[in-house]
Amino acid sequence: MTHSTYRSSSPDRWTMPRGASDTSLRRQIHGRIQPLDPPSFLERLFGMR
């Protein structure tokens, strides 16, 4: 019986997490933070929130 192990060339994401990015860079890439629930028609019309 042979003993085989799996080895990947790239590091595991759990052992090598990505560092925190600058907030201005995150905003350029992903845009503004969006609310979980979309604003209603009246909220959009009157600019509430």
C-alpha positions as CSV (number, residue, x, y, z in Angstrom):
1,M,0.0,0.0,0.0
2,T,1.4,3.4,-1.0
3,H,1.2,6.5,1.0
4,S,0.5,9.5,-1.2
5,T,0.0,13.1,-0.2
6,Y,-1.4,16.0,-2.2
7,R,0.8,19.1,-2.5
8,S,-0.2,22.3,-4.1
9,S,2.2,24.9,-5.5
10,S,0.0,27.8,-4.2
11,P,-0.3,28.5,-0.5
12,D,-3.6,27.7,1.2
13,R,-5.9,30.7,1.7
14,W,-6.5,29.7,5.4
15,T,-2.8,29.7,6.2
16,M,-1.9,32.7,4.1
17,P,-4.8,35.2,4.3
18,R,-4.8,38.3,2.2
19,G,-3.9,41.5,4.0
20,A,-6.4,44.3,4.6
21,S,-6.4,46.8,1.7
22,D,-6.5,50.5,1.9
23,T,-10.1,51.9,2.2
24,S,-9.7,54.3,-0.7
25,L,-8.4,51.4,-2.9
26,R,-11.3,49.2,-1.9
27,R,-13.7,52.0,-2.8
28,Q,-12.1,52.4,-6.2
29,I,-12.4,48.7,-6.9
30,H,-15.8,47.9,-5.5
31,G,-17.6,51.3,-5.3
32,R,-19.6,52.7,-2.4
33,I,-21.0,50.5,0.3
34,Q,-24.6,49.6,-0.7
35,P,-27.4,49.1,1.8
36,L,-28.8,45.5,2.3
37,D,-32.3,46.6,1.5
38,P,-32.8,48.7,-1.7
39,P,-34.3,52.2,-1.1
40,S,-38.0,52.6,-1.9
41,F,-39.3,54.8,-4.6
42,L,-40.1,57.6,-2.2
43,E,-36.7,57.4,-0.5
44,R,-35.0,57.7,-3.9
45,L,-37.4,60.5,-5.0
46,F,-36.8,62.6,-1.9
47,G,-33.2,61.6,-1.2
48,M,-33.8,60.2,2.2
49,R,-31.2,58.0,4.0
